[in-house]
Amino acid sequence: MRPRETLTESQEQRLLQVRLACPDITRACDLARTFADLVRHRRGYLLLEWIRQAEQDAPKPVRGFTGFLHQDLDAVTTGLTLP
C-alpha cells in the first residue's frame, strides 16, 4: 500500500497484471489506497463518504471492515482528523 510513485517499474507491472486479472482486487486496492490517503493526510471528514462507497460495491471483506468502522464512527473520525 505504498504510494504508487514509490513502486518500481516491475512492481507497477505486477500490480497492473493482478488488477486486470481480478476486478475485486482492483476495487479493494482502490479503496485501500483511498483509505490510506485519509489516514496519511488526516482527512477524517471524508471517512463517511469512503464508507458509503465501500458499502456499495466493495468485496465482502472490505464491506465487513466498514461495519467495524461504523461501530465507533466518532472515534475513528476523530483519529483520522486530529494530530
Secondary structure, 3 states (H helix, E strand, C coil): CCCHHHCCHHHHHHHHHHHHHCHHHHHHHHHHHHHHHHHHCCCHHHHHHHHHHHHHHCCHHHHHHHHHHHHCHHHHHHHCCCC
